[in-house]
Structures are given as C-alpha cells and as structure tokens.
C-alpha cells in the first residue's frame, strides 16, 4: 500500500495514477481516508494519555479513590483500543483500494497496443514448409494430450508425455543452474496461501481475483486457502513481519512451483493446446532489496531473463508496459515476448516488475539501515522460466520439415537427445 503521508501530500497524483492504471478512485475516498487517519491519530494520543495516567498511579501509593480511577482508566483504555481497531480496519479497506503509483517514465496507455518496444533479439526464422502450431506438433509426436486431459480434468488441461516430459525437467534444470550461478537461493514453496496474504500481496484487488481456493471451514472466510498463481505469491510474504539486516540484501530467491489460474473469460486461440491452461509449472525470481538499489536490481533481473532465452536461441522482443498493463501493485513492468510462428506474433513469456515498497508496507517487511533506522524494503519479481510457454516456443521455432523438432543446444546435456521425432 501507499503511505498515508504520501497520499495526503499527493492527492491529485494518486487519483490520476489510479485512473491511468484502470483502477479509478474518487476524491471522496481520499477525503474519507484522511479523516479516518486523523481520527486514528487522535485515538492513539488518547491511549497514550490514558497510559501515562495509569503509569503515574502505579508509581504511587494507591488509596481507594485512586483504585476507582485506575479501574475507570482501564475501562476507558479498553474502549479506545476497540475503537482504534475498528478505525484501522476501515482505514485498511480504503487504502487497499488504491493501487501503486507508476514510475515517472511509464507511458500512459489504454491497452497493450500502447506498450513500448525496447529491443528485439534474433531475426525470425523463415520456414520453407507449412508450419504447424504446438498442439499439432505435440499430437503428431505424441508429446501433448489435451483430449484425454479434458475427459479427466475438463478443458484447459493437458498431459505432457514422453520427450516433452523430459524436456520440461531439462528446462527447469537449465533455468535453476543459471539462477544458482547468479546467487539465487532455490526454494520449493507452499502452493496454498491464506486469504489475508492474498489481500496483502495486492494482486487480486479491484475484482481481479483469478485464483482457485479451498475451503477449510465452510461459511468462514478466514478458512479459505488459495492456490498460488505463481511461486512469487508465497515467496514474497516469506519475510512478513520481519526486520532484515541491510548486509543481507538483496535477498534473491528462485522458486519452482506448479501454478493454478482460473483464466476466467479467456477464449479463442489462447485456449488451444497448452498456451493458456489452468495448471502449469514455472521458475520464479523474487528479490528483496533497498529503495536505492531498486533500479539496479530491476535491470539485473531483466538481464537474467534475457540471458536465459538468448541461451535457448528463441526470438523475442522486450516490451515496456504502459500504465493499464502494470497491474495493481506494480510501479514498473517489462515483458519478454517470444515469437510464436503459428500465431505470427510475439507473446508474453516472462515479465519483471517492481512493486517498490507497496507490498512491503502491507506485509510489514523492513530492514535496518546503517544508522539503525527501520525502512521498508523494495520487492521485485520476475519470471525465471514459464515452462509451458517455453515448450511451445521451442516446438514451434525448432520444428523441422520432416516433422521432427530440434532441441536447443543448451538443453541437450539435460535431455540426452538432440531432437524429437516419430522414429
């Protein structure tokens, strides 16, 4: 969340930024928030005053009259504490509706058409035969089976079989080896998180809830457990309510997990094959650092993504997201988009984002500065490797005229084979 002081001194900026991101808020919400904060401050002052009076009584000999006063002060304190809790809950509900403010260099836009293309890697391959899409290739080589998966689990699920299953593990090992060389700590995180964590992450505010959930206790909200949509969802809050040592920053984590998304309302070509499915695997990067190192860490994470896909020799372009493409908690976001020949277009395959101190404030993650002052950390996330879409990009870009698929050289030591064919 944004700090209340920031909102007070930047009311118009916050309102305009929210509108530009596609999460419009009005002046009334800001004014209500400010009034609640003023009430919160007054209650805190009252509580401090009552505690001072109680402390004074406790340091003296108490007669019967003082005992009555002490009892009355205790009652007043209880009333004020309950009132404070109520005000803080109302305050949280309002402030949680306000998205993070985009950084100053982010283009104001209305759709992905307004994103900025920063650069491209590799010329597009010219095929001298009729290309197939990943599903046709996968079915011909007995690698992908969505028909049987549909009978078992419903639409938008798939079996990865034979060499495709080996290829997935090869990609994971390739990605993890690279990240370990870069100093990331490997983590296999929980895939279920509590409801209050989802709210603190800020991904599912403003009606953007796209996750599956399990109910521990029917009819009780607090009993909900949500399936993560990426390892980031359980890696980011790992240090909730902690104060970190500045000498331990940046903390870099490489998380591998199965991910789950409802993808409600998505139709068309994206639902063919395994491009947009309800279950997929991913290697994710999360970095926790200081405000001063945010930009440097952002560029580092982006360079890791590019190194990984350059190694796979897959054509891609780097796109800087406009305001409406940032999402609720991000202040800046850049995507790598891999070339998908059958669609004749680039499609998102990774992204890197900074949420600045937005999530850290919600999760209460701080660090001690050199002068022993506690400051909120900055949290960044980036895709290490989206396995399913990487397999799609390999199948389509490495397809051969005879129907086989070549394996990128960097993966061959992990797969044990250099191509996939019927024979």
Secondary structure, DSSP 8 states (H G I E B T S, - for coil): ---HHHHHHTHHHHHHHHHHHT----HHHHHHHHHHHHHHHHHHHHHHHHHHHHHHHHTS---HHHHHHHHHHHHHHHHHHHHHHHHHHHHHHHHTTS-----TT----SSGGG-EEEEEES-----SS----HHHHHHHTT-EEHHHHHHHH-SS--EE-HHHHHHHHHHHHHHHHHHHHTT-EEE---SEEEHHHHHHHTSS-TT-----EEESSTT-GGGEEEE-SSTHHHHGGGGTT-EEEGGG-SEEEEEEEEEE---TT--GGGGSTTSS-SEEEEEEEEEEE-GGGHHHHHHHHHHHHHHHHHHTT--EEEEE--GGGS-SS-SEEEEEEEEEGGGTEEEEEEEEEE-TTHHHHHHT-EEE-TTS-EEE-EEEEEEEEEHHHHHHHHHHHTB-TTS-EE--HHHHHHHS-SEE---
